[in-house]
Amino acid sequence: MLTRSEVVVSKSHYNEIANKYKLTKRERQLGFLKLAGFSNYRITQCYGISVMTVKKHFTHIYEKMFVHGRKEFVQLFEEEIKIV
């Protein structure tokens, strides 16, 4: 069962959307995990980076994608998936 923060998207489809918004390689990596339902803390464990670094990456991701937070980030991908 999917949680409210999980979106099922293939890696290639995700990268198409991420490229559209000019996300960096690291931003793509972290964004994909966020869509899979990972918490910021769990992402820090995967990449060995601090929570503040993860938050800073998501600040940049949200700015590039013109969203205000995780909920809008997830919604944007849900909408993009329906369009394609």
ChimeraX attribute file (.defattr): number of C-alpha atoms within 10 A of each C-alpha:
attribute: neighborCount
match mode: 1-to-1
recipient: residues
	/A:1	4
	/A:2	9
	/A:3	8
	/A:4	10
	/A:5	16
	/A:6	17
	/A:7	18
	/A:8	12
	/A:9	15
	/A:10	10
	/A:11	11
	/A:12	9
	/A:13	13
	/A:14	19
	/A:15	18
	/A:16	12
	/A:17	17
	/A:18	22
	/A:19	13
	/A:20	11
	/A:21	15
	/A:22	15
	/A:23	18
	/A:24	14
	/A:25	12
	/A:26	12
	/A:27	17
	/A:28	20
	/A:29	16
	/A:30	22
	/A:31	24
	/A:32	20
	/A:33	17
	/A:34	21
	/A:35	22
	/A:36	17
	/A:37	17
	/A:38	17
	/A:39	12
	/A:40	19
	/A:41	13
	/A:42	14
	/A:43	19
	/A:44	17
	/A:45	11
	/A:46	12
	/A:47	12
	/A:48	9
	/A:49	12
	/A:50	14
	/A:51	15
	/A:52	12
	/A:53	12
	/A:54	18
	/A:55	12
	/A:56	12
	/A:57	18
	/A:58	20
	/A:59	14
	/A:60	14
	/A:61	24
	/A:62	18
	/A:63	13
	/A:64	14
	/A:65	16
	/A:66	13
	/A:67	16
	/A:68	12
	/A:69	13
	/A:70	15
	/A:71	11
	/A:72	14
	/A:73	20
	/A:74	21
	/A:75	15
	/A:76	15
	/A:77	18
	/A:78	16
	/A:79	10
	/A:80	13
	/A:81	15
	/A:82	7
	/A:83	7
	/A:84	7
